[in-house]
Amino acid sequence: MTKSELIAHLLDENPHLYQRDVERIVSTIFEEISHALINGNRVELRGFGAFSVKKREARLGRNPRTGDAVEVPSKYVPYFKTGKLLRDRLNNK
């Protein structure tokens, strides 16, 4: 589902809301999650899951084309862990 599909679905479920308001709400939620992760915080949405940041240490990788060793620097990556309720719903429990 894309962001525009999410907005369209929310509009179908809530016909009393204006499209510009729903777009602003969805954008604000995504921006706040992004800002929290940038600041190193964890974002937990009960029943859905938790967003966090993990650090990947520097390592020695391989160039798949040439096979040469390549230094890969350390970096931070976003991480999502599903909540128990979502996991159970996906597995029809």
Rosetta silent file (secondary structure, phi, psi, omega in degrees, C-alpha in Angstrom):
SEQUENCE: MTKSELIAHLLDENPHLYQRDVERIVSTIFEEISHALINGNRVELRGFGAFSVKKREARLGRNPRTGDAVEVPSKYVPYFKTGKLLRDRLNNK
SCORE:     score description
SCORE:     0.000 S_00000001
   1 L     0.000  129.527  178.096    0.000    0.000    0.000 S_00000001
   2 L   -88.861  170.662  179.980    1.388    3.372   -0.964 S_00000001
   3 H   -60.522  -42.409  179.792    0.937    6.607    0.947 S_00000001
   4 H   -67.187  -34.584  176.207   -1.715    7.821   -1.525 S_00000001
   5 H   -67.223  -38.698  176.609   -3.569    4.492   -1.238 S_00000001
   6 H   -62.050  -44.880  178.973   -3.525    4.836    2.549 S_00000001
   7 H   -62.245  -43.707  179.092   -4.959    8.346    2.295 S_00000001
   8 H   -62.538  -40.791  178.752   -7.670    7.148   -0.110 S_00000001
   9 H   -64.759  -43.707  178.518   -8.590    4.277    2.227 S_00000001
  10 H   -63.537  -36.457  176.688   -8.802    6.607    5.216 S_00000001
  11 H   -66.358  -38.612  177.413  -11.023    8.965    3.200 S_00000001
  12 H   -64.269  -38.385 -179.150  -13.335    6.073    2.284 S_00000001
  13 H   -76.912  -24.065 -176.317  -13.589    5.087    5.954 S_00000001
  14 L  -131.387   75.019 -175.466  -14.081    8.691    7.128 S_00000001
  15 L   -67.171  -13.517  179.676  -16.148   10.606    4.541 S_00000001
  16 L   -79.807   -8.747  179.965  -16.641   13.506    6.984 S_00000001
  17 L   -96.189  151.228  176.001  -12.938   14.440    6.735 S_00000001
  18 L   -84.932  150.144 -178.999  -11.355   16.561    4.007 S_00000001
  19 H   -61.118  -41.824 -178.217   -8.607   15.086    1.840 S_00000001
  20 H   -62.449  -34.212  178.741   -6.144   17.862    2.727 S_00000001
  21 H   -70.094  -41.668  178.809   -6.665   17.126    6.443 S_00000001
  22 H   -65.544  -41.263  177.242   -6.081   13.385    6.007 S_00000001
  23 H   -60.228  -42.713  179.702   -2.947   14.073    3.934 S_00000001
  24 H   -65.027  -40.636  179.873   -1.653   16.378    6.671 S_00000001
  25 H   -63.531  -48.942 -178.358   -2.379   13.788    9.386 S_00000001
  26 H   -63.351  -44.526  179.149   -0.615   10.957    7.526 S_00000001
  27 H   -62.619  -40.909  179.581    2.385   13.163    6.668 S_00000001
  28 H   -63.957  -41.822  178.657    2.658   14.386   10.252 S_00000001
  29 H   -61.685  -47.219 -179.784    2.643   10.836   11.628 S_00000001
  30 H   -64.269  -39.550  178.684    5.398    9.747    9.227 S_00000001
  31 H   -64.596  -42.056 -179.522    7.449   12.880    9.963 S_00000001
  32 H   -66.186  -38.821  175.901    7.184   12.370   13.728 S_00000001
  33 H   -63.120  -43.819  179.482    8.276    8.731   13.426 S_00000001
  34 H   -62.284  -45.374  179.795   11.219    9.843   11.271 S_00000001
  35 H   -62.934  -40.063  178.958   12.239   12.600   13.702 S_00000001
  36 H   -62.968  -43.049  179.822   12.068   10.205   16.648 S_00000001
  37 H   -67.272  -38.716  178.085   14.304    7.691   14.857 S_00000001
  38 H   -61.135  -36.317  179.666   16.757   10.421   13.830 S_00000001
  39 L   -82.283    2.828  177.253   17.017   11.400   17.510 S_00000001
  40 L    83.475   12.093  179.383   17.716    7.768   18.446 S_00000001
  41 L   -88.592  164.338  177.940   14.328    7.169   20.064 S_00000001
  42 L  -105.300  140.195  178.870   12.119    4.119   19.719 S_00000001
  43 E  -116.868  119.826 -179.380    8.533    4.426   18.429 S_00000001
  44 E  -116.086  125.533  175.222    6.042    1.813   19.605 S_00000001
  45 E  -111.349  104.000 -174.301    2.544    1.502   18.171 S_00000001
  46 L   -53.902  132.822  179.879    0.705   -0.955   20.428 S_00000001
  47 L    83.852  -13.757 -178.483   -0.717   -3.897   18.528 S_00000001
  48 L  -110.243  -58.463 -179.483    1.197   -2.955   15.375 S_00000001
  49 E   162.124 -174.625 -177.314    4.911   -2.916   16.114 S_00000001
  50 E  -132.039  135.631  175.466    7.942   -0.915   17.104 S_00000001
  51 E  -101.501  136.893  176.443   10.375    1.147   15.053 S_00000001
  52 E  -148.908  177.857  179.667   13.942    1.535   16.285 S_00000001
  53 E  -118.830  133.230  176.272   17.435    2.233   15.011 S_00000001
  54 E  -118.902  147.392  177.997   20.228   -0.333   14.971 S_00000001
  55 E   -99.016  128.610  173.042   23.904    0.293   14.333 S_00000001
  56 E   -98.662  124.720 -179.029   25.704   -1.888   11.851 S_00000001
  57 L   -71.004  158.970  175.968   29.390   -2.079   12.603 S_00000001
  58 L   -63.558  146.427 -178.184   32.030   -1.551    9.942 S_00000001
  59 E  -151.094  170.384  176.998   32.902   -4.728    8.111 S_00000001
  60 E  -100.730  116.894 -179.823   34.827   -6.118    5.208 S_00000001
  61 E  -108.473 -176.216  179.930   32.534   -6.865    2.258 S_00000001
  62 E  -127.192  136.977  172.526   33.040   -8.175   -1.260 S_00000001
  63 L   -74.938  118.452 -174.926   32.365   -6.501   -4.576 S_00000001
  64 L   -66.753  -24.804 -178.477   30.089   -9.051   -6.286 S_00000001
  65 L   -77.610  -44.720 -174.728   31.313   -8.128   -9.763 S_00000001
  66 L  -105.655  -19.652 -178.000   35.072   -8.351   -9.147 S_00000001
  67 L    83.044    0.553  179.682   35.307  -10.283   -5.884 S_00000001
  68 L   -70.301  150.290  176.191   37.606   -7.610   -4.423 S_00000001
  69 E   -73.682  137.745 -179.052   37.427   -6.830   -0.710 S_00000001
  70 E  -132.037  133.054  176.271   35.629   -3.576    0.077 S_00000001
  71 E   -78.573  124.582  176.899   35.503   -1.730    3.397 S_00000001
  72 E  -105.852  119.457 -177.616   31.901   -1.052    4.396 S_00000001
  73 L   -71.216  162.237  176.363   31.668    1.753    6.983 S_00000001
  74 L   -68.877  151.643 -179.561   29.484    1.557   10.072 S_00000001
  75 E  -157.405  163.104  176.883   25.995    2.949    9.669 S_00000001
  76 E  -102.250  137.563 -179.721   22.614    3.244   11.341 S_00000001
  77 E  -130.314  144.317  176.099   19.623    1.449    9.827 S_00000001
  78 E   -72.034  148.886 -177.829   15.916    1.568   10.696 S_00000001
  79 E  -136.740  137.625  178.488   14.488   -1.603   12.189 S_00000001
  80 E  -124.740  130.594  176.368   10.853   -2.693   12.570 S_00000001
  81 E  -120.049  123.810 -177.625    9.635   -5.433   14.866 S_00000001
  82 E   -67.707  148.593  176.547    6.025   -6.530   14.523 S_00000001
  83 L   -79.960  162.894 -177.894    3.780   -6.495   17.563 S_00000001
  84 H   -61.956  -42.808 -178.957    2.189   -9.648   18.939 S_00000001
  85 H   -61.598  -45.542  178.792   -1.334   -8.668   17.861 S_00000001
  86 H   -64.403  -43.225  179.468   -0.282   -8.023   14.243 S_00000001
  87 H   -60.560  -43.287  178.868    1.764  -11.223   14.144 S_00000001
  88 H   -65.515  -39.160  179.652   -1.214  -13.217   15.452 S_00000001
  89 H   -67.192  -36.564  177.924   -3.609  -11.613   12.949 S_00000001
  90 H   -66.730  -29.991 -177.512   -1.243  -12.436   10.085 S_00000001
  91 L  -100.631   14.905  176.950   -1.101  -16.052   11.218 S_00000001
  92 L    53.097   45.033  178.646   -4.902  -16.321   11.783 S_00000001
  93 L  -100.916    0.000    0.000   -4.600  -17.020   15.499 S_00000001
